[in-house]
């Protein structure tokens, strides 16, 4: 069973200072004594549940440990996955419902940005991330499925699209087709 590792910010959630009541949301720590609103992308929970039936899942964010742990715990609870014993920086070979939860500490800082190097995870892992920095990095070729970013738009329907077309998108990525490029995914979505 392959491992799919999800980015959090602008992929599954959007976090900001103001509350947007049209989304499922919760408060998360972003600094000592400072909390922001974390808004769950429409369809993200159903998408995670769908992917989890087919693959092992994990999470990797360039955020700090405290924020990462809180967001992952809340998303898992919304998915009905509780009591996993998930620990930060867990080994991907662990056999829990969620096998990995990595934060900024596992990223490499390159040119002022935190970069996720997919080969650090394990052979055959795929990163699902909105940031083009990761999909264009030479070490990540064929290992990143580029998501369309979520910036809090209430009519965002990309998670529904990804859920419906997941098997095809994943198969094409594994065959090293160009579907990992954002333009290719957007053209597919608009042609339906």
Buried (B, 14 or more C-beta within 10 A) or exposed (E): EEBBBBBBBBBBBBBEEEEEEEBBBBEBBBEEEEEBBBBBBBBBBBBBBBBBEEBBBBBBBBBBBBBBBBBBBBBBEBBEBEEBEBEBEBEBEBEBBBBBBBBBEBBEEEEEEBBBBBEBBBEEBBBBBBBEBBBBBEEBEBBBBBBBBBEBBEEBEBBBBBBBBBEEBBEBBBEEEEBBBBEBBEEBBEEE
